[in-house]
């Protein structure tokens, strides 16, 4: 009894957010037992996830990070606007990383509000446990008032050494694929679709030497909420009729999640830390490194399950919202795992009508859109972004058979999933200039080799993207692979062209580009420095999918 | 013998330059290429009497190891066969392997036969995956005596379940001319067809059963018959695949 009280006290103390403008973080190895087995993790202050850091907009922040590892480390403040040196990417802006035994002191002014996170930017340390929530309170009060809030840090925890995971993938790209099509699947498909069609399907994939069941690259994960496994069942409390803000952060290395809370409507109020006009949804897909704030209002004095299943359905993360500790709600059955289609390869053949499957929408959508008038021509690639069902394949009501295509989350009829096109910035965008140039970024790679590229080059061969300070540009991502890539630009937000008017385009630090699709975003290059620009799937970045954007003040123009 | 051996060393040394330049660095993914490695082996055994009139215990092995980056690797391969404890065939191959296309490596190096007799070969060819997922090795060897050999190997995996795999595999050898010392004639010399059923406890530890049919053909079969040897053999092998 005494022990439990003591433990509760310790928990309460460690759960307290670090207040104030000066914080100390220690990076150290620590054995954790989230899965029941003891695993050596790399932690901040011995915690997994790291302590929640909480600052206020306008505050001057000092963060001392001490490295107690026997290897270099670094900390990156994901989504924050700050001087390049403080962004924490070794090799950029003269930031050297943090050597073993050394302390690096980050100093910056908080220039924004919202839900963000922080993580290592060295090797694969992030996978080993180096991540935590970073909450920035607005100078005034939140636009959306809530009585209570909880932070929901989703992550994928592996018992394997992260470097070993990458080595395994280099040896055998399907090392972690536990959903391969079997001989039995062949006969099942032949019964359903006919022998000829099934043969043609198998031959098409064989011709490309691609695997339509390749969804997530890495499996064997235990999916965590705030460091707790599904059996650990992290629980957040509420009182009936309270409005509760849930700050979802996907701190996974490799896992996209489809998130829902059966019985509760979620109102999305923030994406990537930036306020958006409220969107009521039943579920949303959260890309790696994205954040979404949602507001729920549980009316009943009962427990609700927060359920987040990765798109390869290799498990699930689960937590509980409850009026009291110890309560649980039913855990819903997992949805079926989808299979990729030829459309996910950017190929229109294969007989699914309606799929835009743009081979080169980058060129065709032109420059006309955004500005002070109604933006964005109806580009199918953008309007169908995220969250499954919706604009393609069979309408949800007519759903039968297994889900097909990357975006298909098997959302039941009548349920609404968030789409990128739903996101409208709450505050009007200020820079409505036409872009002066379009920068095409081809997302490529070879699954077979486990090599990933931007514009055909691995990081060590990549040529930087050079922008003039103050320049307004359009970045067009052309995904030539059959995986989604959550593309992350450091140091600046982009405005995702999602079909909304120019002044309502949402700010994003992650643009998740679906397989075979093309999305465009606008960028005002108003932060000088060298900014990392990469796929946020950890092993894609490690395997080469990274470059830098250099924003330079031209001395002649600056004056 | 010295000639082929020093050629291999020279190639390995030159690739060592590329390897040495790319030490694994966690600090600067933007500039440093990374070095990886892999290794694996299949070892199996059988009683030759199970499916034929032959007798004796047959053990075969097939192993590989590599180290390198995405563009250049050094790769070693060993394979052989013993009969009642006597090693009858054993060879070691060493290559530098260059990534020349998404699914293909070009390999150049050397091979040394320990058995049936000590013999150096220069070796070159392709290693990769052909359309429809056929793992493929196509190698040409030229011995220190000037004899040329061609070897083709292909295999493909079918998933029965997520743990159980069926792997048909085939190997064909051919020679440019008669090589009496090796008991082979010009043309296709032998063909091996097998069907492996493998249970993967993990990707790294997988016991298997392998039903293998081997046959000498053409002039080589004639030479074997003249010597009173069998020209074909069917075996059911029990083995273990280990990968690191």
Interface residues (C-beta under 8 A of the other chain):
Chain A: X71 X72 X90 X91 X92 X97 X122 X123 X125 X166 X167 X168 X170 X171 X172 X175 X178 X179 X180 X181 X182 X183 X184 X203 X206 X207 X209 X446 X448 X449 X451 X458 X459 X460 X462 X541 X542 X544 X546 X547 X548
Chain B: X26 X27 X28 X29 X30 X31 X32 X33 X34 X36 X37 X38 X70 X99 X102 X103 X129 X131 X132 X133 X158 X159 X160 X161 X162 X166 X203 X243
